[in-house]
Amino acid sequence: MCGRILACGAKHPSLKPPFLGLIVSGGHTELVIFKGYGRYVRLGATRDDAAGEAFDKVANLLGLPFPGGPSIDKAARKGDPSAVKFPRAWMRGTYDFSFSGIKTSVANHLKVVGRRRVADIAASFQEAVVDVLVQKTLDAAQQHHLTSVVVGGGVAANSRLRQAFMKAARERHVRVYLPDLSFCTDNAAMIAAAGYYKLKHGLSKKDAELTANANREIENWKR
């Protein structure tokens, strides 16, 4: 998780905590305050599908190729994002996310209209997801008096998400850091960055203390 956010350091070496991180991928949709290296506070996460997972599932419904993120991004460029009024799950009073409902809405819409106007449906679905991600993230940043937001994960490559973040951030006087496209998806550089900062800040363990545990709970959410 930290590697996805620290991947931004390759493009923005001056970036330093504290800042708000949005990790948005096929397996994660989380808002985390990075107070310092090794000091994190998770504000919220998805209660069901991650955003990237929703993109994959909706792309499958639309008959678009896997992975769904790039397929929907490409199709949406030819569509009207206001064509279908898909719901937004704001999860008021929390920093959590939910994307299973919009996936169901797309499925129900397709039962009525079929796979006609795929570009419009893709654009409308994408707009609904982007709207929630951007607004909730920037709301959280302002409510916690953070002027910097870092976005990481595969969905950070989405062209509409990047465009919407930059526009909304300028209006709210918040700076948004986005990784290069090559650092959005899984890559060795982000893991190297996480290891580098752990070592630099004395957070690494001796080799003899390291053991593999695939089911270990994530530590240090609140320090």
Beta strands, then each sheet from edge to edge (+ up, - down):
strand 1: 19-24
strand 2: 29-36
strand 3: 39-45
strand 4: 148-152
strand 5: 175-177
sheet 1: 3+ 2- 1+ 4+ 5+
end
